[in-house]
Amino acid sequence: MQWMRSCAAVGAIVALAAFSTACGDDEESGGGGSASSGTDKTPSGEPIVLYDISDTSGAGSISAVLKQFPDAAQAAVDHVNKDLGGLDGRPFKLVKCDSKADPAATTACANQAVQDKALAKVGLSVLWDNGNKVFAKEGIVSHNAPVTASDSVSPTSFPFGGGAASEWPGEVQYWGTEMGAKHGVTLADDNAQGQVNVDLMQAQAAKIPGFKLDVVRLKIGADPTPSVARVIGLKPDVVFTAAAGSAAVAVYRAFQQQGFSPEKIVNTGATVDQETFFSKIDQPAVEGSYYSYEFETYDDTSNAEVKEYRDAMKKYSDVDGKSEFYQWGFADVMTVYNIGKKIGGDKLNQKSYLDYFKKIEGDKVFMGGELSKKSAPEAAPQIVQPTIRIVQYKGGKVVPVSDGFFNPLEGAS
């Protein structure tokens, strides 16, 4: 299950980036963002140190998107400290270290986290294999959003989502079984990551009687119009794509110009971003389009955790948090906080936290699915939250479609 983030798009973009070779910079903060209103309840006990290690530089245009992780994590830390009073008298402290999509910088950030006695790592570092080696040796939990091969097997890795390895098979499963599709086409990036996604989808398609999956390649950076024409010529019931950001804008416009309904297009959660995607394209080009997703939708403020998230982002950041990556960064911290409460502030340390995850069963990711060691597939024993849901962009909002979360990896080996 290599390179598993729902940013299947990350792999494609990072492959083109000119990587820096400098070590990661770091920034400590127990508070930040916009000033809060009301009483600041931040306690003064021993800090609980979290490290956000993300590629906020060095990965080309994707770094601006990955910055959503630490930005949202900081808002969550401010919320935990100032509004919730920390954890049993202990404040949370977030240290941000830029891994720069560079192996040396990634290792430097991991070693720094060891020195600072971090409880856990959050965020998204695309070359985190080195970090997993360091953390496994030191017994520190990593919650890296799953992008690397080791994220699914390293003994101290416990991602809070399944990433592309859940979303790609999940899309095929849902359309082949719940939506009645008989013929799908995946518009796949013409690179190694695109092939990984194709392999995941074809393996799932083979399990669905009567479902056929064709593949059309799209070169990174190329005009998508010819590839889109080939897709449409195959007359599919559904089209799967991983295009995100400006690439997604070009792809969806090409489908619109050729008269193909967005209601037949399915994408991953990495594309669900108001700032970088939905606000950049004419609404008819995306109206009714579908997405696999790792969380409750950010527009569903009837959900108490989503409302808590949106309120905290408004209070402690300068954005509204309308993207999956903002949600993921916030959920990282809040899930650590909720599990820390169960362990107890006086007992919470690297060992007790790791021991808890080794047997985790029934706890919930904030705004997300259930954490369950039993649900992890044999080939990816550390993917303890493989569930996803299907959402739709409709009337300017992202709305849930599937009946809750489902596990597309159930029974996988």
C-alpha positions as CSV (number, residue, x, y, z in Angstrom):
1,M,0.0,0.0,0.0
2,Q,2.8,2.4,-0.9
3,W,2.2,6.1,-1.3
4,M,-1.3,5.9,0.2
5,R,-2.6,9.4,0.9
6,S,-5.8,10.6,-0.5
7,C,-3.4,12.9,-2.1
8,A,-2.8,10.5,-4.8
9,A,-2.3,13.8,-6.4
10,V,0.6,14.6,-4.1
11,G,2.8,11.9,-5.6
12,A,2.3,13.2,-9.1
13,I,3.1,16.8,-8.2
14,V,6.0,16.0,-5.9
15,A,7.6,14.0,-8.7
16,L,7.9,17.2,-10.6
17,A,9.2,19.4,-7.8
18,A,12.7,20.6,-7.5
19,F,13.6,19.3,-4.0
20,S,15.7,21.3,-1.6
21,T,18.5,19.7,0.2
22,A,18.5,21.8,3.3
23,C,17.4,20.6,6.8
24,G,14.0,21.4,8.1
25,D,13.3,24.6,9.9
26,D,11.2,24.6,13.1
27,E,8.8,26.8,14.9
28,E,7.5,26.3,18.3
29,S,4.1,27.5,19.4
30,G,1.7,26.9,22.2
31,G,-0.6,29.6,20.8
32,G,-1.0,31.7,17.7
33,G,-3.4,32.7,15.0
34,S,-5.9,35.5,15.7
35,A,-6.5,36.6,19.2
36,S,-9.2,34.7,21.1
37,S,-12.1,36.2,22.8
38,G,-13.2,35.3,26.3
39,T,-11.1,33.8,29.1
40,D,-7.8,32.1,28.1
41,K,-7.8,28.7,30.0
42,T,-4.3,27.6,29.0
43,P,-2.8,25.6,31.9
44,S,0.8,25.9,33.1
45,G,1.8,22.3,33.6
46,E,4.3,20.2,31.7
47,P,3.6,20.6,28.0
48,I,2.5,17.8,25.7
49,V,4.7,18.2,22.7
50,L,3.4,17.4,19.2
51,Y,5.6,17.8,16.1
52,D,3.9,18.8,12.9
53,I,6.4,17.6,10.3
54,S,5.1,18.6,6.8
55,D,6.7,19.6,3.5
56,T,5.7,23.3,3.7
57,S,8.5,24.1,1.2
58,G,10.5,22.1,-1.3
59,A,7.6,20.3,-3.0
60,G,6.7,22.9,-5.6
61,S,3.1,24.0,-5.7
62,I,1.9,21.2,-3.4
63,S,3.8,22.8,-0.4
64,A,1.2,25.6,-0.2
65,V,-1.5,23.0,0.2
66,L,0.5,20.9,2.7
67,K,0.8,24.0,4.8
68,Q,-2.9,23.5,5.6
69,F,-1.8,20.7,8.0
70,P,0.2,22.8,10.5
71,D,-2.1,25.8,10.1
72,A,-5.1,23.8,11.2
73,A,-3.1,21.9,13.8
74,Q,-2.1,25.2,15.4
75,A,-5.8,26.3,15.5
76,A,-6.6,23.0,17.2
77,V,-3.8,23.5,19.8
78,D,-5.1,27.0,20.5
79,H,-8.6,25.6,20.9
80,V,-7.4,22.8,23.3
81,N,-5.4,25.2,25.4
82,K,-7.5,28.3,25.5
83,D,-11.0,27.0,25.3
84,L,-10.7,23.5,26.8
85,G,-8.0,24.2,29.4
86,G,-5.5,21.7,28.1
87,L,-5.3,18.1,29.3
88,D,-5.4,17.6,33.1
89,G,-3.4,20.7,33.7
90,R,-1.0,20.2,30.8
91,P,-1.0,22.5,27.8
92,F,-0.4,21.2,24.2
93,K,2.7,22.6,22.5
94,L,3.0,22.4,18.7
95,V,6.5,22.4,17.1
96,K,6.4,22.9,13.3
97,C,9.3,21.4,11.3
98,D,9.6,21.8,7.6
99,S,10.7,18.5,6.1
100,K,11.1,20.2,2.7
101,A,10.4,17.0,0.6
102,D,14.0,16.1,1.3
103,P,15.3,12.9,3.0
104,A,18.0,14.8,5.0
105,A,15.6,17.4,6.2
106,T,13.0,14.8,7.0
107,T,15.6,12.9,9.1
108,A,16.6,16.1,10.8
109,C,13.0,16.9,11.8
110,A,12.6,13.3,13.2
111,N,15.7,13.5,15.2
112,Q,14.7,16.9,16.6
113,A,11.4,15.4,17.6
114,V,13.2,12.7,19.5
115,Q,15.4,15.3,21.3
116,D,12.3,17.3,22.3
117,K,10.6,14.2,23.6
118,A,7.6,14.6,21.3
119,L,4.5,12.6,22.1
120,A,3.7,12.0,18.4
121,K,4.2,13.3,14.9
122,V,1.3,14.8,12.9
123,G,1.1,16.4,9.4
124,L,2.1,15.1,6.0
125,S,5.7,14.5,5.0
126,V,5.9,12.8,1.6
127,L,9.3,11.2,2.2
128,W,8.6,10.0,5.8
129,D,10.3,6.6,5.4
130,N,13.4,7.9,7.2
131,G,11.2,9.4,9.9
132,N,9.4,6.1,10.5
133,K,12.8,4.4,11.0
134,V,13.8,6.9,13.6
135,F,10.5,6.8,15.4
136,A,10.3,3.0,15.4
137,K,13.7,2.9,17.0
138,E,12.7,5.4,19.7
139,G,9.2,4.1,20.3
140,I,7.4,7.3,19.2
141,V,4.0,7.3,17.4
142,S,3.7,8.7,13.9
143,H,0.4,9.9,12.6
144,N,1.8,10.9,9.2
145,A,-1.0,11.1,6.7
146,P,-0.2,7.9,4.8
147,V,1.9,8.6,1.7
148,T,5.0,6.3,2.1
149,A,5.3,2.6,2.0
150,S,6.4,2.4,5.6
151,D,3.3,4.3,6.9
152,S,1.3,1.1,6.5
153,V,3.8,-1.3,8.1
154,S,6.1,0.6,10.5
155,P,5.3,-0.6,14.1
156,T,4.9,2.9,15.5
157,S,2.9,4.3,12.5
158,F,-0.8,4.8,13.1
159,P,-2.3,7.1,10.4
160,F,-5.7,8.6,11.1
161,G,-6.9,7.7,7.6
162,G,-6.2,5.1,4.8
163,G,-5.4,7.6,2.1
164,A,-5.4,6.6,-1.6
165,A,-5.2,2.9,-0.7
166,S,-8.7,3.3,0.8
167,E,-10.1,5.9,-1.5
168,W,-9.3,4.4,-4.9
169,P,-10.7,0.9,-4.1
170,G,-13.5,2.5,-2.2
171,E,-14.6,4.5,-5.2
172,V,-14.6,1.4,-7.5
173,Q,-16.5,-0.7,-4.9
174,Y,-19.1,2.0,-4.3
175,W,-19.9,2.6,-8.0
176,G,-19.7,-1.0,-8.9
177,T,-22.0,-2.1,-6.1
178,E,-24.1,0.8,-4.8
179,M,-24.4,3.0,-7.9
180,G,-25.0,0.2,-10.4
181,A,-22.1,1.2,-12.7
182,K,-20.9,-1.6,-15.2
183,H,-18.1,0.3,-16.9
184,G,-15.6,2.7,-15.4
185,V,-12.6,4.6,-16.8
186,T,-9.8,5.9,-14.7
187,L,-8.0,9.0,-16.1
188,A,-4.6,8.1,-14.5
189,D,-1.5,10.2,-14.2
190,D,1.1,8.9,-16.5
191,N,3.8,8.2,-13.9
192,A,4.7,5.6,-11.2
193,Q,2.1,7.0,-8.7
194,G,-0.6,6.8,-11.4
195,Q,0.2,3.2,-11.9
196,V,-0.1,2.5,-8.2
197,N,-3.6,4.0,-8.3
198,V,-4.5,1.9,-11.4
199,D,-3.3,-1.3,-9.7
200,L,-5.4,-0.5,-6.6
201,M,-8.5,0.1,-8.7
202,Q,-8.1,-2.9,-11.0
203,A,-7.6,-5.2,-8.0
204,Q,-10.9,-4.0,-6.6
205,A,-12.7,-4.1,-10.0
206,A,-11.7,-7.7,-10.4
207,K,-13.8,-8.5,-7.3
208,I,-17.0,-7.0,-8.7
209,P,-18.8,-9.4,-11.1
210,G,-19.7,-7.6,-14.4
211,F,-17.7,-4.5,-13.8
212,K,-15.1,-3.4,-16.4
213,L,-12.4,-0.8,-15.7
214,D,-10.5,0.8,-18.6
215,V,-7.4,3.1,-18.2
216,V,-6.6,6.3,-20.1
217,R,-3.2,8.0,-19.3
218,L,-2.7,11.7,-18.8
219,K,0.8,13.2,-18.9
220,I,1.5,15.6,-16.0
221,G,1.2,19.2,-17.2
222,A,-0.3,18.3,-20.6
223,D,-3.5,19.7,-22.0
224,P,-6.1,17.2,-20.8
225,T,-8.4,17.7,-23.8
226,P,-7.2,14.7,-25.9
227,S,-7.1,12.3,-23.0
228,V,-10.6,13.5,-21.9
229,A,-11.9,12.9,-25.5
230,R,-10.5,9.3,-25.3
231,V,-12.2,8.7,-22.0
232,I,-15.6,10.0,-23.3
233,G,-15.1,7.8,-26.5
234,L,-15.2,4.7,-24.3
235,K,-18.7,5.6,-23.1
236,P,-18.2,5.0,-19.4
237,D,-20.8,5.0,-16.7
238,V,-18.3,6.6,-14.4
239,V,-14.9,8.3,-14.6
240,F,-12.3,8.3,-11.8
241,T,-9.6,10.9,-11.6
242,A,-7.0,12.2,-9.1
243,A,-6.5,15.6,-10.6
244,A,-6.3,18.3,-7.9
245,G,-5.9,22.1,-7.8
246,S,-5.1,23.8,-11.1
247,A,-4.8,20.4,-12.8
248,A,-8.4,19.5,-11.7
249,V,-9.7,22.8,-13.0
250,A,-8.3,22.0,-16.4
251,V,-9.6,18.4,-16.4
252,Y,-13.1,19.4,-15.3
253,R,-13.3,22.2,-17.8
254,A,-12.3,19.7,-20.6
255,F,-15.1,17.4,-19.6
256,Q,-17.5,20.3,-19.5
257,Q,-16.5,21.6,-22.9
258,Q,-17.0,18.1,-24.4
259,G,-20.5,17.8,-22.9
260,F,-19.7,15.2,-20.2
261,S,-21.8,15.4,-17.0
262,P,-19.8,16.1,-13.8
263,E,-22.3,13.7,-12.1
264,K,-20.3,10.9,-13.7
265,I,-16.9,12.1,-12.4
266,V,-15.4,10.8,-9.1
267,N,-12.3,12.2,-7.5
268,T,-10.4,11.8,-4.2
269,G,-10.7,14.0,-1.1
270,A,-7.4,15.8,-1.8
271,T,-9.3,17.8,-4.5
272,V,-12.1,18.9,-2.1
273,D,-10.8,22.4,-1.4
274,Q,-12.8,25.6,-1.7
275,E,-9.8,27.8,-2.0
276,T,-7.7,25.9,-4.6
277,F,-10.5,24.2,-6.6
278,F,-14.2,25.0,-6.2
279,S,-13.6,28.7,-6.2
280,K,-11.5,28.5,-9.3
281,I,-14.0,26.9,-11.7
282,D,-17.4,27.6,-13.1
283,Q,-20.0,25.9,-10.8
284,P,-21.7,24.0,-13.7
285,A,-18.4,22.1,-14.4
286,V,-18.5,20.6,-10.9
287,E,-22.1,20.6,-9.9
288,G,-23.1,17.1,-8.9
289,S,-19.5,15.7,-8.9
290,Y,-18.5,13.1,-6.4
291,Y,-15.5,12.5,-4.1
292,S,-14.2,9.9,-1.7
293,Y,-13.6,11.5,1.6
294,E,-11.9,10.7,5.0
295,F,-14.0,12.9,7.3
296,E,-17.5,14.3,7.9
297,T,-17.9,17.1,5.3
298,Y,-16.8,20.6,6.4
299,D,-20.2,22.0,5.4
300,D,-22.2,19.7,7.7
301,T,-22.2,22.0,10.8
302,S,-25.1,20.0,12.2
303,N,-22.4,17.6,13.2
304,A,-21.1,18.7,16.6
305,E,-17.5,18.0,15.8
306,V,-17.6,19.8,12.5
307,K,-19.2,22.8,14.2
308,E,-16.5,22.8,16.8
309,Y,-13.9,22.6,14.0
310,R,-15.4,25.5,12.0
311,D,-15.8,27.7,15.1
312,A,-12.2,27.1,16.2
313,M,-10.8,27.8,12.7
314,K,-12.8,31.0,12.6
315,K,-11.5,32.0,16.0
316,Y,-7.8,31.0,15.7
317,S,-7.0,31.2,12.0
318,D,-7.5,33.4,9.0
319,V,-9.3,30.8,6.9
320,D,-12.6,29.0,7.1
321,G,-11.1,25.5,6.9
322,K,-13.0,24.3,3.8
323,S,-10.7,21.5,2.6
324,E,-9.9,18.0,3.6
325,F,-6.3,18.8,4.5
326,Y,-7.4,21.6,6.9
327,Q,-9.7,19.1,8.5
328,W,-7.0,16.4,8.7
329,G,-4.6,18.8,10.4
330,F,-7.2,19.8,13.0
331,A,-8.4,16.2,13.5
332,D,-4.8,15.1,14.2
333,V,-4.5,17.2,17.3
334,M,-8.1,16.7,18.5
335,T,-7.8,12.9,18.2
336,V,-4.5,12.9,20.2
337,Y,-6.3,15.1,22.8
338,N,-9.3,12.8,23.1
339,I,-7.1,9.7,23.4
340,G,-4.9,11.5,25.9
341,K,-7.9,12.2,28.0
342,K,-8.6,8.4,28.2
343,I,-5.0,7.7,29.2
344,G,-4.9,10.5,31.7
345,G,-2.7,13.6,31.7
346,D,-0.6,12.2,34.6
347,K,0.1,9.0,32.7
348,L,0.4,10.3,29.2
349,N,3.9,9.8,27.8
350,Q,5.5,8.2,24.7
351,K,5.3,4.7,26.1
352,S,1.7,4.8,27.3
353,Y,0.6,6.5,24.1
354,L,2.2,3.8,21.9
355,D,0.9,1.0,24.1
356,Y,-2.6,2.4,23.7
357,F,-2.4,2.4,19.9
358,K,-1.0,-1.2,19.8
359,K,-4.4,-2.4,21.1
360,I,-6.6,0.4,19.8
361,E,-10.2,-0.6,19.3
362,G,-13.3,1.6,19.0
363,D,-11.9,5.0,19.5
364,K,-12.9,7.6,16.9
365,V,-10.9,10.0,14.7
366,F,-12.2,13.5,15.3
367,M,-14.7,14.2,12.5
368,G,-13.7,10.8,11.1
369,G,-14.1,7.0,11.3
370,E,-13.4,4.4,13.9
371,L,-9.9,3.4,14.9
372,S,-9.6,-0.4,15.0
373,K,-6.6,-2.6,14.9
374,K,-8.9,-5.4,13.8
375,S,-10.0,-3.5,10.7
376,A,-6.4,-3.1,9.4
377,P,-5.8,-5.4,6.4
378,E,-3.1,-8.0,6.6
379,A,-0.9,-6.3,4.1
380,A,-1.1,-2.9,5.9
381,P,-1.4,-3.8,9.6
382,Q,-0.8,-0.1,10.7
383,I,-3.8,1.3,8.7
384,V,-6.1,1.3,11.7
385,Q,-8.6,3.7,10.1
386,P,-9.2,2.5,6.6
387,T,-12.8,3.7,6.3
388,I,-14.0,6.4,3.9
389,R,-17.3,8.0,2.8
390,I,-18.7,9.3,-0.5
391,V,-19.6,13.0,-0.8
392,Q,-21.0,15.2,-3.5
393,Y,-20.6,18.8,-4.5
394,K,-24.1,20.2,-4.8
395,G,-25.5,23.7,-4.6
396,G,-22.2,25.1,-3.6
397,K,-21.7,22.7,-0.7
398,V,-20.1,19.3,0.0
399,V,-22.8,17.0,1.2
400,P,-22.6,13.3,2.4
401,V,-23.9,10.6,0.0
402,S,-22.9,7.2,1.4
403,D,-24.6,5.9,4.5
404,G,-21.8,6.8,6.9
405,F,-18.2,5.4,6.6
406,F,-17.4,2.1,5.0
407,N,-14.2,0.0,4.9
408,P,-13.2,-0.9,1.3
409,L,-10.2,-2.9,2.6
410,E,-12.3,-5.3,4.6
411,G,-11.1,-8.8,3.8
412,A,-8.1,-7.5,1.9
413,S,-4.8,-9.4,2.3
